[in-house]
Structures are given as structure tokens and as C-alpha cells.
Amino acid sequence: MRSVLKVKGMSCQHCVMSVTKALNQLDGIKNVQIDLAKGEVRFDNTKTVASEQIEKAITDAGYEIIHG
Ligand SMILES: [Cu+2]
């Protein structure tokens, strides 16, 4: 399932790499793409990884998910 999240705090290519790496470490998350201008993170959730787990990976990397 293709998922989209709004993530706050990403400002440069380093942030893109950090968030991509954090998500790629989750088993089942694939094809991570980040739109820096929109602050959007897109990925395939191939194993129904729990949203809590995804959120934790992003917050542990130092970024914040914008809800709603
Ligand atoms: Cu950055």
C-alpha cells in the first residue's frame, strides 16, 4: 500500500537521507520518496508496518509527523 506522510523539519538533502534511511530500516517499507518542497514522505508499506513503528522511526531520526 502506497502511503503519504507530512513530515515537519526536513530542510535539506541531509534530512532527506536521514528520513529515507530511517524508513528503509523498517522491514516492509520500500521505495521511499521524499518531496522536500512539500514536506511529504511517500513509501510502499508492503507488510502493513504499524503506523506507530513508522512514526517512531521518523521521530527517532529527529523529525516530526504532522497529523491531520
Ligand atoms: Cu537537513
N, CA, C, O and the ligand as a Tripos MOL2 file, in Angstrom:
@<TRIPOS>MOLECULE
protein
  273   271    69     0     0
PROTEIN
NO_CHARGES

@<TRIPOS>ATOM
      1 N           0.8400   -1.1880    0.0000 N.3       1 MET1
      2 CA          0.0000    0.0000    0.0000 C.3       1 MET1
      3 C           0.8840    1.2500    0.0000 C.2       1 MET1
      4 O           1.8020    1.3810    0.8090 O.2       1 MET1
      5 N           0.5800    2.1710   -0.9350 N.am      2 ARG2
      6 CA          1.3420    3.4210   -1.0150 C.3       2 ARG2
      7 C           0.8410    4.3500    0.0860 C.2       2 ARG2
      8 O          -0.3620    4.5710    0.2280 O.2       2 ARG2
      9 N           1.7720    4.8880    0.8600 N.am      3 SER3
     10 CA          1.3980    5.7780    1.9460 C.3       3 SER3
     11 C           2.0730    7.1270    1.7880 C.2       3 SER3
     12 O           3.1590    7.2220    1.2170 O.2       3 SER3
     13 N           1.4340    8.1650    2.2910 N.am      4 VAL4
     14 CA          1.9910    9.5200    2.2690 C.3       4 VAL4
     15 C           1.9020   10.1000    3.6670 C.2       4 VAL4
     16 O           0.8640   10.0220    4.3230 O.2       4 VAL4
     17 N           3.0100   10.6870    4.1170 N.am      5 LEU5
     18 CA          3.0190   11.3590    5.4180 C.3       5 LEU5
     19 C           3.5670   12.7610    5.2430 C.2       5 LEU5
     20 O           4.4500   13.0030    4.4210 O.2       5 LEU5
     21 N           3.0300   13.6770    6.0270 N.am      6 LYS6
     22 CA          3.5930   15.0230    6.0920 C.3       6 LYS6
     23 C           4.5870   15.0330    7.2420 C.2       6 LYS6
     24 O           4.2480   14.6640    8.3670 O.2       6 LYS6
     25 N           5.8150   15.4560    6.9590 N.am      7 VAL7
     26 CA          6.8420   15.4680    7.9950 C.3       7 VAL7
     27 C           7.4360   16.8700    8.1250 C.2       7 VAL7
     28 O           7.8380   17.5030    7.1490 O.2       7 VAL7
     29 N           7.4710   17.3170    9.3710 N.am      8 LYS8
     30 CA          7.9800   18.6410    9.6780 C.3       8 LYS8
     31 C           9.4740   18.5770    9.9850 C.2       8 LYS8
     32 O           9.9490   17.6080   10.5780 O.2       8 LYS8
     33 N          10.2100   19.6090    9.5810 N.am      9 GLY9
     34 CA         11.6040   19.7270    9.9880 C.3       9 GLY9
     35 C          12.6230   19.3340    8.9390 C.2       9 GLY9
     36 O          13.8260   19.4750    9.1560 O.2       9 GLY9
     37 N          12.1460   18.8340    7.7840 N.am     10 MET10
     38 CA         13.0950   18.4580    6.7370 C.3      10 MET10
     39 C          13.4520   19.7040    5.9240 C.2      10 MET10
     40 O          12.5740   20.3580    5.3610 O.2      10 MET10
     41 N          14.7430   20.0260    5.8670 N.am     11 SER11
     42 CA         15.1190   21.2730    5.2110 C.3      11 SER11
     43 C          16.2000   21.1260    4.1450 C.2      11 SER11
     44 O          16.4330   22.0580    3.3760 O.2      11 SER11
     45 N          16.8510   19.9960    4.0870 N.am     12 CYS12
     46 CA         17.9240   19.8440    3.0940 C.3      12 CYS12
     47 C          18.1010   18.3790    2.7290 C.2      12 CYS12
     48 O          17.3910   17.4990    3.2150 O.2      12 CYS12
     49 N          19.0720   18.1500    1.8580 N.am     13 GLN13
     50 CA         19.3070   16.7970    1.3670 C.3      13 GLN13
     51 C          19.7360   15.8470    2.4890 C.2      13 GLN13
     52 O          19.4840   14.6430    2.4330 O.2      13 GLN13
     53 N          20.3800   16.4070    3.4970 N.am     14 HIS14
     54 CA         20.7660   15.5970    4.6470 C.3      14 HIS14
     55 C          19.5240   15.0460    5.3440 C.2      14 HIS14
     56 O          19.4880   13.8790    5.7330 O.2      14 HIS14
     57 N          18.5240   15.8810    5.4970 N.am     15 CYS15
     58 CA         17.2680   15.4500    6.1160 C.3      15 CYS15
     59 C          16.6070   14.3600    5.2840 C.2      15 CYS15
     60 O          16.0880   13.3800    5.8190 O.2      15 CYS15
     61 N          16.6340   14.5450    3.9680 N.am     16 VAL16
     62 CA         16.0560   13.5510    3.0640 C.3      16 VAL16
     63 C          16.7410   12.2060    3.2720 C.2      16 VAL16
     64 O          16.0810   11.1690    3.3480 O.2      16 VAL16
     65 N          18.0760   12.2310    3.3640 N.am     17 MET17
     66 CA         18.8210   10.9950    3.5630 C.3      17 MET17
     67 C          18.5040   10.3590    4.9120 C.2      17 MET17
     68 O          18.3480    9.1420    5.0090 O.2      17 MET17
     69 N          18.4090   11.1970    5.9640 N.am     18 SER18
     70 CA         18.1460   10.6810    7.3140 C.3      18 SER18
     71 C          16.7870    9.9830    7.3930 C.2      18 SER18
     72 O          16.6670    8.8890    7.9440 O.2      18 SER18
     73 N          15.7710   10.6360    6.8320 N.am     19 VAL19
     74 CA         14.4220   10.0720    6.8950 C.3      19 VAL19
     75 C          14.3240    8.8220    6.0120 C.2      19 VAL19
     76 O          13.6930    7.8320    6.3820 O.2      19 VAL19
     77 N          14.9580    8.8910    4.8440 N.am     20 THR20
     78 CA         14.9500    7.7310    3.9490 C.3      20 THR20
     79 C          15.6080    6.5320    4.6200 C.2      20 THR20
     80 O          15.0920    5.4160    4.5710 O.2      20 THR20
     81 N          16.7500    6.7780    5.2450 N.am     21 LYS21
     82 CA         17.4910    5.7090    5.9180 C.3      21 LYS21
     83 C          16.6660    5.1270    7.0660 C.2      21 LYS21
     84 O          16.5950    3.9100    7.2380 O.2      21 LYS21
     85 N          16.0460    6.0090    7.8460 N.am     22 ALA22
     86 CA         15.2480    5.5540    8.9850 C.3      22 ALA22
     87 C          14.1090    4.6460    8.5250 C.2      22 ALA22
     88 O          13.8210    3.6270    9.1520 O.2      22 ALA22
     89 N          13.4660    5.0290    7.4210 N.am     23 LEU23
     90 CA         12.3380    4.2310    6.9340 C.3      23 LEU23
     91 C          12.8030    2.9370    6.2840 C.2      23 LEU23
     92 O          12.1480    1.9020    6.4070 O.2      23 LEU23
     93 N          13.9400    2.9990    5.5880 N.am     24 ASN24
     94 CA         14.4480    1.7920    4.9320 C.3      24 ASN24
     95 C          14.8660    0.7280    5.9340 C.2      24 ASN24
     96 O          14.9620   -0.4500    5.5920 O.2      24 ASN24
     97 N          15.1160    1.1450    7.1760 N.am     25 GLN25
     98 CA         15.4980    0.1680    8.1990 C.3      25 GLN25
     99 C          14.3130   -0.6560    8.6750 C.2      25 GLN25
    100 O          14.4870   -1.6890    9.3210 O.2      25 GLN25
    101 N          13.1080   -0.1970    8.3530 N.am     26 LEU26
    102 CA         11.9180   -0.9480    8.7510 C.3      26 LEU26
    103 C          11.6430   -2.0380    7.7100 C.2      26 LEU26
    104 O          11.5380   -1.7570    6.5160 O.2      26 LEU26
    105 N          11.5310   -3.2650    8.1730 N.am     27 ASP27
    106 CA         11.2610   -4.3760    7.2790 C.3      27 ASP27
    107 C           9.8420   -4.2300    6.7170 C.2      27 ASP27
    108 O           8.8630   -4.2530    7.4620 O.2      27 ASP27
    109 N           9.7490   -4.0810    5.4080 N.am     28 GLY28
    110 CA          8.4340   -3.9510    4.7830 C.3      28 GLY28
    111 C           8.1830   -2.5830    4.1720 C.2      28 GLY28
    112 O           7.2160   -2.3950    3.4340 O.2      28 GLY28
    113 N           9.0590   -1.6190    4.4810 N.am     29 ILE29
    114 CA          8.9390   -0.2900    3.8790 C.3      29 ILE29
    115 C           9.8760   -0.2110    2.6760 C.2      29 ILE29
    116 O          11.0790   -0.4440    2.7900 O.2      29 ILE29
    117 N           9.3010    0.1210    1.5280 N.am     30 LYS30
    118 CA         10.0930    0.1600    0.3010 C.3      30 LYS30
    119 C           9.7840    1.4100   -0.5210 C.2      30 LYS30
    120 O           8.7750    2.0870   -0.3180 O.2      30 LYS30
    121 N          10.7050    1.6910   -1.4680 N.am     31 ASN31
    122 CA         10.5080    2.7870   -2.4340 C.3      31 ASN31
    123 C          10.1920    4.1130   -1.7600 C.2      31 ASN31
    124 O           9.2210    4.7840   -2.1110 O.2      31 ASN31
    125 N          11.0180    4.4830   -0.7920 N.am     32 VAL32
    126 CA         10.8240    5.7500   -0.0870 C.3      32 VAL32
    127 C          11.1700    6.9020   -1.0290 C.2      32 VAL32
    128 O          12.2360    6.9200   -1.6450 O.2      32 VAL32
    129 N          10.2610    7.8510   -1.1290 N.am     33 GLN33
    130 CA         10.4940    9.0600   -1.9300 C.3      33 GLN33
    131 C          10.0930   10.2560   -1.1010 C.2      33 GLN33
    132 O           9.0540   10.2510   -0.4420 O.2      33 GLN33
    133 N          10.9270   11.2840   -1.1370 N.am     34 ILE34
    134 CA         10.6530   12.4530   -0.3180 C.3      34 ILE34
    135 C          10.5770   13.6970   -1.1840 C.2      34 ILE34
    136 O          11.4680   13.9720   -1.9880 O.2      34 ILE34
    137 N           9.4880   14.4500   -1.0020 N.am     35 ASP35
    138 CA          9.3290   15.7380   -1.6680 C.3      35 ASP35
    139 C           9.6460   16.8090   -0.6370 C.2      35 ASP35
    140 O           8.8210   17.1500    0.2110 O.2      35 ASP35
    141 N          10.8600   17.3280   -0.7310 N.am     36 LEU36
    142 CA         11.3470   18.2740    0.2620 C.3      36 LEU36
    143 C          10.5060   19.5580    0.2700 C.2      36 LEU36
    144 O          10.1920   20.0870    1.3360 O.2      36 LEU36
    145 N          10.1480   20.0500   -0.9020 N.am     37 ALA37
    146 CA          9.3860   21.2890   -1.0120 C.3      37 ALA37
    147 C           8.0280   21.1720   -0.3190 C.2      37 ALA37
    148 O           7.5720   22.1070    0.3400 O.2      37 ALA37
    149 N           7.3950   20.0200   -0.4770 N.am     38 LYS38
    150 CA          6.0710   19.8130    0.1280 C.3      38 LYS38
    151 C           6.1570   19.2230    1.5250 C.2      38 LYS38
    152 O           5.1580   19.1910    2.2440 O.2      38 LYS38
    153 N           7.3300   18.7570    1.9180 N.am     39 GLY39
    154 CA          7.4660   18.0910    3.2020 C.3      39 GLY39
    155 C           6.7300   16.7670    3.2410 C.2      39 GLY39
    156 O           6.2210   16.3540    4.2830 O.2      39 GLY39
    157 N           6.6800   16.1040    2.0900 N.am     40 GLU40
    158 CA          5.9470   14.8440    2.0120 C.3      40 GLU40
    159 C           6.8770   13.6530    1.8610 C.2      40 GLU40
    160 O           7.8660   13.6890    1.1290 O.2      40 GLU40
    161 N           6.5220   12.5970    2.5830 N.am     41 VAL41
    162 CA          7.2560   11.3470    2.5220 C.3      41 VAL41
    163 C           6.3100   10.2930    1.9740 C.2      41 VAL41
    164 O           5.2260   10.0780    2.5170 O.2      41 VAL41
    165 N           6.7250    9.6330    0.8940 N.am     42 ARG42
    166 CA          5.9060    8.5780    0.2960 C.3      42 ARG42
    167 C           6.6670    7.2650    0.3240 C.2      42 ARG42
    168 O           7.8860    7.2360    0.1560 O.2      42 ARG42
    169 N           5.9480    6.1950    0.5340 N.am     43 PHE43
    170 CA          6.6070    4.8800    0.5760 C.3      43 PHE43
    171 C           5.5710    3.7910    0.3910 C.2      43 PHE43
    172 O           4.3730    4.0080    0.5670 O.2      43 PHE43
    173 N           6.0610    2.6090    0.0300 N.am     44 ASP44
    174 CA          5.2060    1.4270   -0.0430 C.3      44 ASP44
    175 C           5.3210    0.6800    1.2640 C.2      44 ASP44
    176 O           6.4160    0.3420    1.7130 O.2      44 ASP44
    177 N           4.1780    0.4270    1.8660 N.am     45 ASN45
    178 CA          4.1420   -0.3600    3.0930 C.3      45 ASN45
    179 C           3.7220   -1.7740    2.6990 C.2      45 ASN45
    180 O           2.5340   -2.0910    2.6340 O.2      45 ASN45
    181 N           4.7340   -2.6220    2.4370 N.am     46 THR46
    182 CA          4.4400   -3.9320    1.8390 C.3      46 THR46
    183 C           4.0660   -4.9900    2.8700 C.2      46 THR46
    184 O           3.5680   -6.0590    2.5180 O.2      46 THR46
    185 N           4.3050   -4.6930    4.1330 N.am     47 LYS47
    186 CA          3.9870   -5.7050    5.1540 C.3      47 LYS47
    187 C           3.1030   -5.1430    6.2500 C.2      47 LYS47
    188 O           3.1120   -5.6350    7.3780 O.2      47 LYS47
    189 N           2.3450   -4.1220    5.9200 N.am     48 THR48
    190 CA          1.4630   -3.4870    6.8880 C.3      48 THR48
    191 C           2.1910   -3.1560    8.1910 C.2      48 THR48
    192 O           1.7450   -3.5010    9.2850 O.2      48 THR48
    193 N           3.3300   -2.4730    8.0340 N.am     49 VAL49
    194 CA          4.0740   -1.9940    9.1990 C.3      49 VAL49
    195 C           3.1860   -1.0100    9.9700 C.2      49 VAL49
    196 O           2.5630   -0.1320    9.3740 O.2      49 VAL49
    197 N           3.1330   -1.1610   11.2800 N.am     50 ALA50
    198 CA          2.2620   -0.3190   12.1060 C.3      50 ALA50
    199 C           2.6760    1.1470   12.0200 C.2      50 ALA50
    200 O           3.8620    1.4720   11.9640 O.2      50 ALA50
    201 N           1.6690    2.0280   12.0110 N.am     51 SER51
    202 CA          1.9610    3.4590   11.8960 C.3      51 SER51
    203 C           2.7780    3.9530   13.0910 C.2      51 SER51
    204 O           3.5700    4.8860   12.9550 O.2      51 SER51
    205 N           2.5910    3.3360   14.2530 N.am     52 GLU52
    206 CA          3.3750    3.7130   15.4370 C.3      52 GLU52
    207 C           4.8660    3.4660   15.2000 C.2      52 GLU52
    208 O           5.7200    4.2560   15.6020 O.2      52 GLU52
    209 N           5.1430    2.3590   14.5430 N.am     53 GLN53
    210 CA          6.5330    1.9780   14.2670 C.3      53 GLN53
    211 C           7.1590    2.9470   13.2620 C.2      53 GLN53
    212 O           8.3220    3.3300   13.3870 O.2      53 GLN53
    213 N           6.3670    3.3290   12.2720 N.am     54 ILE54
    214 CA          6.8400    4.2840   11.2640 C.3      54 ILE54
    215 C           7.0820    5.6440   11.9100 C.2      54 ILE54
    216 O           8.0910    6.3020   11.6560 O.2      54 ILE54
    217 N           6.1390    6.0450   12.7450 N.am     55 GLU55
    218 CA          6.2690    7.3380   13.4230 C.3      55 GLU55
    219 C           7.4970    7.3580   14.3260 C.2      55 GLU55
    220 O           8.2210    8.3530   14.3770 O.2      55 GLU55
    221 N           7.7280    6.2570   15.0380 N.am     56 LYS56
    222 CA          8.8790    6.1870   15.9310 C.3      56 LYS56
    223 C          10.1900    6.3260   15.1540 C.2      56 LYS56
    224 O          11.1060    7.0220   15.5910 O.2      56 LYS56
    225 N          10.2720    5.6640   14.0050 N.am     57 ALA57
    226 CA         11.4880    5.7420   13.1890 C.3      57 ALA57
    227 C          11.7590    7.1810   12.7660 C.2      57 ALA57
    228 O          12.9030    7.6340   12.7670 O.2      57 ALA57
    229 N          10.7030    7.8880   12.4070 N.am     58 ILE58
    230 CA         10.8610    9.2770   11.9490 C.3      58 ILE58
    231 C          11.1970   10.2070   13.1130 C.2      58 ILE58
    232 O          12.0580   11.0770   12.9840 O.2      58 ILE58
    233 N          10.5270   10.0270   14.2390 N.am     59 THR59
    234 CA         10.8200   10.9030   15.3800 C.3      59 THR59
    235 C          12.2030   10.5930   15.9590 C.2      59 THR59
    236 O          12.8990   11.5050   16.4060 O.2      59 THR59
    237 N          12.6090    9.3190   15.9580 N.am     60 ASP60
    238 CA         13.9460    8.9620   16.4210 C.3      60 ASP60
    239 C          15.0200    9.6060   15.5510 C.2      60 ASP60
    240 O          16.1150    9.9120   16.0230 O.2      60 ASP60
    241 N          14.6900    9.8090   14.2630 N.am     61 ALA61
    242 CA         15.6370   10.4510   13.3470 C.3      61 ALA61
    243 C          15.6770   11.9680   13.5650 C.2      61 ALA61
    244 O          16.5450   12.6570   13.0290 O.2      61 ALA61
    245 N          14.7280   12.4770   14.3580 N.am     62 GLY62
    246 CA         14.7460   13.8970   14.6960 C.3      62 GLY62
    247 C          13.7010   14.7490   13.9930 C.2      62 GLY62
    248 O          13.7970   15.9760   13.9800 O.2      62 GLY62
    249 N          12.6990   14.0910   13.4070 N.am     63 TYR63
    250 CA         11.6680   14.8230   12.6640 C.3      63 TYR63
    251 C          10.3030   14.5140   13.2570 C.2      63 TYR63
    252 O          10.1420   13.6190   14.0860 O.2      63 TYR63
    253 N           9.3270   15.2920   12.7990 N.am     64 GLU64
    254 CA          8.0060   15.1940   13.4080 C.3      64 GLU64
    255 C           6.9390   14.9930   12.3380 C.2      64 GLU64
    256 O           6.9340   15.6830   11.3180 O.2      64 GLU64
    257 N           6.0390   14.0490   12.5740 N.am     65 ILE65
    258 CA          4.9380   13.8340   11.6390 C.3      65 ILE65
    259 C           3.8340   14.8290   11.9360 C.2      65 ILE65
    260 O           3.4460   15.0290   13.0870 O.2      65 ILE65
    261 N           3.3350   15.4480   10.8780 N.am     66 ILE66
    262 CA          2.2070   16.3690   11.0330 C.3      66 ILE66
    263 C           0.9250   15.5700   10.8050 C.2      66 ILE66
    264 O           0.7120   15.0100    9.7290 O.2      66 ILE66
    265 N           0.0920   15.5260   11.8100 N.am     67 HIS67
    266 CA         -1.1590   14.7680   11.7090 C.3      67 HIS67
    267 C          -2.2980   15.6700   11.2250 C.2      67 HIS67
    268 O          -2.3330   16.8740   11.4820 O.2      67 HIS67
    269 N          -3.2010   15.0430   10.5300 N.am     68 GLY68
    270 CA         -4.4050   15.7540   10.0710 C.3      68 GLY68
    271 C          -4.0950   16.5250    8.8510 C.2      68 GLY68
    272 O          -4.9720   17.1950    8.3050 O.2      68 GLY68
    273 CU         18.6690   18.8870    6.5660 Cu       69 CU69
@<TRIPOS>BOND
     1     1     2 1
     2     2     3 1
     3     3     4 2
     4     3     5 am
     5     5     6 1
     6     6     7 1
     7     7     8 2
     8     7     9 am
     9     9    10 1
    10    10    11 1
    11    11    12 2
    12    11    13 am
    13    13    14 1
    14    14    15 1
    15    15    16 2
    16    15    17 am
    17    17    18 1
    18    18    19 1
    19    19    20 2
    20    19    21 am
    21    21    22 1
    22    22    23 1
    23    23    24 2
    24    23    25 am
    25    25    26 1
    26    26    27 1
    27    27    28 2
    28    27    29 am
    29    29    30 1
    30    30    31 1
    31    31    32 2
    32    31    33 am
    33    33    34 1
    34    34    35 1
    35    35    36 2
    36    35    37 am
    37    37    38 1
    38    38    39 1
    39    39    40 2
    40    39    41 am
    41    41    42 1
    42    42    43 1
    43    43    44 2
    44    43    45 am
    45    45    46 1
    46    46    47 1
    47    47    48 2
    48    47    49 am
    49    49    50 1
    50    50    51 1
    51    51    52 2
    52    51    53 am
    53    53    54 1
    54    54    55 1
    55    55    56 2
    56    55    57 am
    57    57    58 1
    58    58    59 1
    59    59    60 2
    60    59    61 am
    61    61    62 1
    62    62    63 1
    63    63    64 2
    64    63    65 am
    65    65    66 1
    66    66    67 1
    67    67    68 2
    68    67    69 am
    69    69    70 1
    70    70    71 1
    71    71    72 2
    72    71    73 am
    73    73    74 1
    74    74    75 1
    75    75    76 2
    76    75    77 am
    77    77    78 1
    78    78    79 1
    79    79    80 2
    80    79    81 am
    81    81    82 1
    82    82    83 1
    83    83    84 2
    84    83    85 am
    85    85    86 1
    86    86    87 1
    87    87    88 2
    88    87    89 am
    89    89    90 1
    90    90    91 1
    91    91    92 2
    92    91    93 am
    93    93    94 1
    94    94    95 1
    95    95    96 2
    96    95    97 am
    97    97    98 1
    98    98    99 1
    99    99   100 2
   100    99   101 am
   101   101   102 1
   102   102   103 1
   103   103   104 2
   104   103   105 am
   105   105   106 1
   106   106   107 1
   107   107   108 2
   108   107   109 am
   109   109   110 1
   110   110   111 1
   111   111   112 2
   112   111   113 am
   113   113   114 1
   114   114   115 1
   115   115   116 2
   116   115   117 am
   117   117   118 1
   118   118   119 1
   119   119   120 2
   120   119   121 am
   121   121   122 1
   122   122   123 1
   123   123   124 2
   124   123   125 am
   125   125   126 1
   126   126   127 1
   127   127   128 2
   128   127   129 am
   129   129   130 1
   130   130   131 1
   131   131   132 2
   132   131   133 am
   133   133   134 1
   134   134   135 1
   135   135   136 2
   136   135   137 am
   137   137   138 1
   138   138   139 1
   139   139   140 2
   140   139   141 am
   141   141   142 1
   142   142   143 1
   143   143   144 2
   144   143   145 am
   145   145   146 1
   146   146   147 1
   147   147   148 2
   148   147   149 am
   149   149   150 1
   150   150   151 1
   151   151   152 2
   152   151   153 am
   153   153   154 1
   154   154   155 1
   155   155   156 2
   156   155   157 am
   157   157   158 1
   158   158   159 1
   159   159   160 2
   160   159   161 am
   161   161   162 1
   162   162   163 1
   163   163   164 2
   164   163   165 am
   165   165   166 1
   166   166   167 1
   167   167   168 2
   168   167   169 am
   169   169   170 1
   170   170   171 1
   171   171   172 2
   172   171   173 am
   173   173   174 1
   174   174   175 1
   175   175   176 2
   176   175   177 am
   177   177   178 1
   178   178   179 1
   179   179   180 2
   180   179   181 am
   181   181   182 1
   182   182   183 1
   183   183   184 2
   184   183   185 am
   185   185   186 1
   186   186   187 1
   187   187   188 2
   188   187   189 am
   189   189   190 1
   190   190   191 1
   191   191   192 2
   192   191   193 am
   193   193   194 1
   194   194   195 1
   195   195   196 2
   196   195   197 am
   197   197   198 1
   198   198   199 1
   199   199   200 2
   200   199   201 am
   201   201   202 1
   202   202   203 1
   203   203   204 2
   204   203   205 am
   205   205   206 1
   206   206   207 1
   207   207   208 2
   208   207   209 am
   209   209   210 1
   210   210   211 1
   211   211   212 2
   212   211   213 am
   213   213   214 1
   214   214   215 1
   215   215   216 2
   216   215   217 am
   217   217   218 1
   218   218   219 1
   219   219   220 2
   220   219   221 am
   221   221   222 1
   222   222   223 1
   223   223   224 2
   224   223   225 am
   225   225   226 1
   226   226   227 1
   227   227   228 2
   228   227   229 am
   229   229   230 1
   230   230   231 1
   231   231   232 2
   232   231   233 am
   233   233   234 1
   234   234   235 1
   235   235   236 2
   236   235   237 am
   237   237   238 1
   238   238   239 1
   239   239   240 2
   240   239   241 am
   241   241   242 1
   242   242   243 1
   243   243   244 2
   244   243   245 am
   245   245   246 1
   246   246   247 1
   247   247   248 2
   248   247   249 am
   249   249   250 1
   250   250   251 1
   251   251   252 2
   252   251   253 am
   253   253   254 1
   254   254   255 1
   255   255   256 2
   256   255   257 am
   257   257   258 1
   258   258   259 1
   259   259   260 2
   260   259   261 am
   261   261   262 1
   262   262   263 1
   263   263   264 2
   264   263   265 am
   265   265   266 1
   266   266   267 1
   267   267   268 2
   268   267   269 am
   269   269   270 1
   270   270   271 1
   271   271   272 2
@<TRIPOS>SUBSTRUCTURE
     1 MET1         2 RESIDUE 1 A MET
     2 ARG2         6 RESIDUE 1 A ARG
     3 SER3        10 RESIDUE 1 A SER
     4 VAL4        14 RESIDUE 1 A VAL
     5 LEU5        18 RESIDUE 1 A LEU
     6 LYS6        22 RESIDUE 1 A LYS
     7 VAL7        26 RESIDUE 1 A VAL
     8 LYS8        30 RESIDUE 1 A LYS
     9 GLY9        34 RESIDUE 1 A GLY
    10 MET10       38 RESIDUE 1 A MET
    11 SER11       42 RESIDUE 1 A SER
    12 CYS12       46 RESIDUE 1 A CYS
    13 GLN13       50 RESIDUE 1 A GLN
    14 HIS14       54 RESIDUE 1 A HIS
    15 CYS15       58 RESIDUE 1 A CYS
    16 VAL16       62 RESIDUE 1 A VAL
    17 MET17       66 RESIDUE 1 A MET
    18 SER18       70 RESIDUE 1 A SER
    19 VAL19       74 RESIDUE 1 A VAL
    20 THR20       78 RESIDUE 1 A THR
    21 LYS21       82 RESIDUE 1 A LYS
    22 ALA22       86 RESIDUE 1 A ALA
    23 LEU23       90 RESIDUE 1 A LEU
    24 ASN24       94 RESIDUE 1 A ASN
    25 GLN25       98 RESIDUE 1 A GLN
    26 LEU26      102 RESIDUE 1 A LEU
    27 ASP27      106 RESIDUE 1 A ASP
    28 GLY28      110 RESIDUE 1 A GLY
    29 ILE29      114 RESIDUE 1 A ILE
    30 LYS30      118 RESIDUE 1 A LYS
    31 ASN31      122 RESIDUE 1 A ASN
    32 VAL32      126 RESIDUE 1 A VAL
    33 GLN33      130 RESIDUE 1 A GLN
    34 ILE34      134 RESIDUE 1 A ILE
    35 ASP35      138 RESIDUE 1 A ASP
    36 LEU36      142 RESIDUE 1 A LEU
    37 ALA37      146 RESIDUE 1 A ALA
    38 LYS38      150 RESIDUE 1 A LYS
    39 GLY39      154 RESIDUE 1 A GLY
    40 GLU40      158 RESIDUE 1 A GLU
    41 VAL41      162 RESIDUE 1 A VAL
    42 ARG42      166 RESIDUE 1 A ARG
    43 PHE43      170 RESIDUE 1 A PHE
    44 ASP44      174 RESIDUE 1 A ASP
    45 ASN45      178 RESIDUE 1 A ASN
    46 THR46      182 RESIDUE 1 A THR
    47 LYS47      186 RESIDUE 1 A LYS
    48 THR48      190 RESIDUE 1 A THR
    49 VAL49      194 RESIDUE 1 A VAL
    50 ALA50      198 RESIDUE 1 A ALA
    51 SER51      202 RESIDUE 1 A SER
    52 GLU52      206 RESIDUE 1 A GLU
    53 GLN53      210 RESIDUE 1 A GLN
    54 ILE54      214 RESIDUE 1 A ILE
    55 GLU55      218 RESIDUE 1 A GLU
    56 LYS56      222 RESIDUE 1 A LYS
    57 ALA57      226 RESIDUE 1 A ALA
    58 ILE58      230 RESIDUE 1 A ILE
    59 THR59      234 RESIDUE 1 A THR
    60 ASP60      238 RESIDUE 1 A ASP
    61 ALA61      242 RESIDUE 1 A ALA
    62 GLY62      246 RESIDUE 1 A GLY
    63 TYR63      250 RESIDUE 1 A TYR
    64 GLU64      254 RESIDUE 1 A GLU
    65 ILE65      258 RESIDUE 1 A ILE
    66 ILE66      262 RESIDUE 1 A ILE
    67 HIS67      266 RESIDUE 1 A HIS
    68 GLY68      270 RESIDUE 1 A GLY
    69 CU69       273 GROUP 0 **** ****
